[in-house]
Structures are given as structure tokens and as C-alpha cells.
Amino acid sequence: MLTPTTRVRSGAVRAEAMRIAVAHHRRFATFLGVGATGVLIANGGLVLLREALGLDVFVAGALSWQAAIIVTFTLNAAITWRGACERSLMARLGSFELISVVGLCIYLSTIAVVQGVLHLHYIVGGLAGSGVASLWNYAANHRFTFRWDDEAEAMSAEELPAA
């Protein structure tokens, strides 16, 4: 049975969860905006390297993905998680790179399945792979690269205007 005390506590927990969700929502939206740049670079580079230079689709995908990693790291460090971490630039870049290698495996595996199994164009696989890898990259970078403190984020979210 809910008592007045447990109702207050559960209301406070819900309010705190909402503050975290609002702050995360904004950060994830920014991450997706930065990621859109990465998707353009990765897939634009994929087409350019494949069609103009005749590189193997997986070599072209890996090279274009690496270019996208450098650009998105720079933008995410400057915008998405600005001031979030006191770790050195090289430590953050190394962590971002390792997480992105897992993302690259997700990306390339998706291309392989879409092209090889589903018999669709490789760019469909590239776009699908970018979406799946983006989810992994956000969660892992939020937790490990930038080591964001969700409790501090919830407190700063208290200053957000009510919706």
C-alpha cells in the first residue's frame, strides 16, 4: 500500500528521472546532429572511394569511416560533451577510437548482411549500419570516453525551463 511518504518519494524519483531524461534527450539530439555529419562523410566517402577510385567496398567503408571518426570526435568534444571530462585529449581520442572500431565492425557487418544476404545496394547497408552503430557509439562514449556524470547532469537539468 502506498503511504503519503512513499508517494512523495516515488514522485521525487520520477521527477529526478525526468530531469535526467530531458538532459539526455538534448545531448542525444546534439549527438545525432553531429552524427549526421559523420554519416555524410562515411557514406559520401564510401561512394567516392568505391566509384571514383574503384576500391573494394569494405576498404572504402573503413577509410571513410575513419575520416568520419576524426570529424565527429572533434565536434562531439567541442559541442556534445563540452567540458564533460578532465581526461586528456589523447585519452579521450583513444577511447573514442576504440569504441568507434566496434562501431565500424557493426557498420561493416551490416553492409555485408544487407548486400550479401538481402541483395540490396551497398549504400542501403551503409545507411543502416550507420544507424545501428550510432546507438552503440552514443551509449559507449557517454559512459566511457567522456565519463559523464548523470547525477550532475540531472542537477543542471533542474535549471531547464518547464515544458
PAGU-351551 format. One line per field, with one value per residue (C-alpha): y, z, x. Coordinates in pm, whole numbers, plus 50000, padded with zeros to 5 digits. Layout:
Y (Y,...);
Z (Z,...);
X (X,...);
END
This chain:
Y (50000,50345,50579,50956,50920,50660,50873,51170,50955,50795,51141,51266,50966,51023,51393,51311,51052,51309,51566,51311,51211,51573,51643,51315,51391,51720,51565,51274,51518,51710,51382,51288,51625,51573,51213,51330,51495,51165,50975,51213,51178,50798,50731,51008,50878,50523,50618,50836,50579,50291,50458,50708,50510,50158,50050,49739,49832,49724,49911,50218,50182,50151,50453,50674,50561,50664,51011,51037,50930,51217,51477,51351,51321,51682,51805,51590,51701,52065,52061,51750,51683,52024,52042,51695,51533,51627,51341,51441,51494,51189,50965,51072,51032,50685,50579,50730,50543,50207,50250,50354,50039,49838,50075,50010,49635,49693,49917,49676,49373,49550,49627,49261,49138,49393,49346,48976,48829,49072,49158,49529,49809,49862,50220,50087,49876,50176,50386,50106,50032,50398,50398,50086,50191,50536,50386,50191,50491,50727,50494,50384,50732,50882,50623,50571,50841,51146,50976,51197,51217,51165,51288,51620,51634,51584,51872,52103,51989,52135,52476,52387,52561,52353,52201);
Z (50000,49913,50207,50171,50238,49963,49722,49788,49745,49424,49294,49371,49197,48892,48888,48909,48631,48418,48472,48360,48058,47949,47974,47796,47526,47446,47448,47228,46985,46962,46919,46631,46467,46487,46377,46065,45961,46024,45820,45528,45550,45593,45317,45085,45123,45068,44734,44629,44713,44566,44248,44167,44283,44246,44597,44748,44926,45265,45225,45108,45402,45657,45522,45503,45849,45990,45839,45998,46337,46342,46246,46485,46777,46727,46706,46994,47222,47134,47135,47265,47575,47607,47945,48043,48119,48257,48079,47828,47464,47362,47624,47501,47137,47209,47386,47108,46850,47029,47067,46703,46595,46746,46562,46243,46287,46333,46024,45800,45924,45839,45488,45447,45553,45351,45037,45065,45223,45138,44795,44835,44725,44947,45028,45190,45411,45481,45592,45804,45956,46040,46235,46436,46505,46618,46906,47022,46982,47184,47478,47497,47451,47705,47958,47882,47662,47825,48156,48202,48549,48508,48861,48788,48459,48645,48876,48584,48420,48719,48571,48245,48180,48241,47927);
X (50000,50125,50154,50184,50558,50613,50406,50633,50944,50819,50724,51073,51228,51007,51098,51468,51438,51258,51534,51794,51584,51540,51912,51996,51742,51912,52258,52144,51982,52310,52498,52266,52325,52700,52648,52465,52790,52969,52709,52761,53137,53130,52879,52994,53348,53226,53067,53360,53627,53425,53300,53577,53879,53743,53841,53687,53363,53499,53830,53637,53398,53679,53869,53563,53455,53794,53760,53416,53559,53807,53548,53279,53523,53627,53268,53142,53425,53360,52979,52804,53015,53183,53355,53238,53568,53905,54085,54350,54259,54465,54298,53954,54053,54192,53873,53659,53865,53832,53457,53438,53623,53338,53104,53300,53252,52878,52875,53068,52874,52551,52679,52776,52432,52237,52447,52533,52221,51943,52095,52033,52267,52571,52470,52149,52372,52594,52300,52151,52491,52539,52213,52289,52647,52528,52331,52636,52867,52646,52598,52961,53110,52873,52980,53349,53505,53357,53265,52965,52816,52440,52375,52546,52356,52029,52114,52192,51868,51681,51764,51589,51259,50949,50797);
END
